[in-house]
Each structure stands twice: as C-alpha cells, then as structure tokens.
C-alpha cells in the first residue's frame, strides 16, 4: 500500500496521531485550569471574601484565564509577537483599570 500524501508531501499517520493526542491532552489540561480558576472565583464569592486579598486573587485568576484563552484558544501562540502582544496588553490594561477603580 503506498504512503499517503498531502500536497505531494508524505504523511506519517503515527506522528499525526501522536500530535493529535498531545493537542487533546494540552487542551484538556488548559480547560481543567480554566475551570479550576473559575471555581476559585466562585469559592471566594461564597466565602464572602473582600478586600485586597480577594481582589488580588480574582484579578490574578482573571489574568491567567485570559492569557490561556489568548494564547491557546485564540491561537496566538503561533502568531507574530507584534500581534500576540496586543490582546495581552489589552488584558493587562483592563485589569489595571479594575484594580485602580477598586
């Protein structure tokens, strides 16, 4: 049986399967991180925490969650730096404004 090709390039199906599994694993780990940080925010709210500690925890969680979304789900990990930095700067600016207003 001849090897499969795409655009005249040989396709290694074992490597593609491995890449796919690693991609699924990475996506799952990031999803677990996003859910965990969301549950942290829920727990802070249910405990009635307030003040600078709660603000720092919530803004830190929002920063990490936002960066996960920017980097992996918006696929900025493969974008040129000048384009990848724009949403990160926007995220930092919004979080800084929230912190200053609080």
KOLPA-102865 format. One record per residue (C-alpha): residue number from 1; residue in one letter; chain; x, y, z. Coordinates in nm, 3 decimals, padded with zeros to 5 digits. Layout:
N
PT   seq   type   mol         u         v         w
PT   NUM      a     A         X         Y         Z
...
//
This chain:
102
PT   seq   type   mol         u         v         w
PT     1      x     A    00.000    00.000    00.000
PT     2      x     A    00.151    00.337   -00.096
PT     3      x     A    00.213    00.601    00.167
PT     4      x     A   -00.046    00.874    00.193
PT     5      x     A    00.045    01.219    00.070
PT     6      x     A   -00.097    01.567    00.115
PT     7      x     A    00.012    01.829   -00.136
PT     8      x     A    00.280    01.586   -00.255
PT     9      x     A    00.420    01.561    00.099
PT    10      x     A    00.435    01.220    00.268
PT    11      x     A    00.206    01.185    00.568
PT    12      x     A    00.323    00.997    00.874
PT    13      x     A   -00.001    00.879    01.030
PT    14      x     A    00.167    00.771    01.356
PT    15      x     A    00.314    01.118    01.402
PT    16      x     A   -00.023    01.277    01.320
PT    17      x     A   -00.193    01.055    01.578
PT    18      x     A    00.068    01.149    01.839
PT    19      x     A    00.032    01.520    01.759
PT    20      x     A   -00.346    01.490    01.785
PT    21      x     A   -00.328    01.314    02.122
PT    22      x     A   -00.084    01.573    02.257
PT    23      x     A   -00.310    01.850    02.131
PT    24      x     A   -00.614    01.695    02.301
PT    25      x     A   -00.417    01.645    02.623
PT    26      x     A   -00.293    02.007    02.622
PT    27      x     A   -00.644    02.137    02.555
PT    28      x     A   -00.782    01.926    02.838
PT    29      x     A   -00.517    02.046    03.085
PT    30      x     A   -00.587    02.409    02.992
PT    31      x     A   -00.961    02.350    03.025
PT    32      x     A   -00.910    02.199    03.373
PT    33      x     A   -00.704    02.505    03.466
PT    34      x     A   -00.978    02.740    03.343
PT    35      x     A   -01.246    02.551    03.535
PT    36      x     A   -01.030    02.543    03.849
PT    37      x     A   -00.971    02.917    03.838
PT    38      x     A   -01.343    02.975    03.781
PT    39      x     A   -01.421    02.760    04.085
PT    40      x     A   -01.168    02.964    04.283
PT    41      x     A   -01.365    03.278    04.199
PT    42      x     A   -01.689    03.105    04.295
PT    43      x     A   -01.538    02.992    04.627
PT    44      x     A   -01.414    03.345    04.704
PT    45      x     A   -01.765    03.477    04.643
PT    46      x     A   -01.932    03.206    04.851
PT    47      x     A   -01.694    03.270    05.141
PT    48      x     A   -01.781    03.638    05.131
PT    49      x     A   -01.419    03.740    05.100
PT    50      x     A   -01.350    04.102    05.025
PT    51      x     A   -01.060    04.342    05.039
PT    52      x     A   -00.723    04.346    04.875
PT    53      x     A   -00.658    03.973    04.911
PT    54      x     A   -00.981    03.879    04.734
PT    55      x     A   -00.916    04.142    04.467
PT    56      x     A   -00.564    04.014    04.410
PT    57      x     A   -00.679    03.653    04.386
PT    58      x     A   -00.963    03.735    04.147
PT    59      x     A   -00.753    03.959    03.924
PT    60      x     A   -00.471    03.706    03.922
PT    61      x     A   -00.713    03.432    03.824
PT    62      x     A   -00.860    03.657    03.554
PT    63      x     A   -00.511    03.730    03.421
PT    64      x     A   -00.419    03.362    03.399
PT    65      x     A   -00.753    03.267    03.246
PT    66      x     A   -00.734    03.548    02.994
PT    67      x     A   -00.381    03.457    02.896
PT    68      x     A   -00.480    03.092    02.850
PT    69      x     A   -00.763    03.197    02.619
PT    70      x     A   -00.544    03.442    02.428
PT    71      x     A   -00.253    03.202    02.388
PT    72      x     A   -00.424    02.872    02.318
PT    73      x     A   -00.785    02.922    02.213
PT    74      x     A   -00.719    03.232    02.003
PT    75      x     A   -00.404    03.050    01.881
PT    76      x     A   -00.179    03.348    01.942
PT    77      x     A    00.096    03.104    02.035
PT    78      x     A    00.173    03.080    01.661
PT    79      x     A    00.115    03.446    01.578
PT    80      x     A    00.392    03.701    01.528
PT    81      x     A    00.486    03.872    01.853
PT    82      x     A    00.354    04.212    01.744
PT    83      x     A    00.006    04.060    01.700
PT    84      x     A    00.020    03.830    02.001
PT    85      x     A    00.108    04.113    02.239
PT    86      x     A   -00.196    04.329    02.153
PT    87      x     A   -00.459    04.121    02.339
PT    88      x     A   -00.220    04.068    02.631
PT    89      x     A   -00.162    04.441    02.670
PT    90      x     A   -00.538    04.498    02.645
PT    91      x     A   -00.597    04.238    02.919
PT    92      x     A   -00.336    04.395    03.146
PT    93      x     A   -00.482    04.741    03.085
PT    94      x     A   -00.837    04.631    03.172
PT    95      x     A   -00.722    04.451    03.486
PT    96      x     A   -00.514    04.752    03.592
PT    97      x     A   -00.814    04.984    03.548
PT    98      x     A   -01.030    04.749    03.756
PT    99      x     A   -00.765    04.736    04.029
PT   100      x     A   -00.731    05.115    04.033
PT   101      x     A   -01.107    05.165    04.050
PT   102      x     A   -01.140    04.926    04.342
//
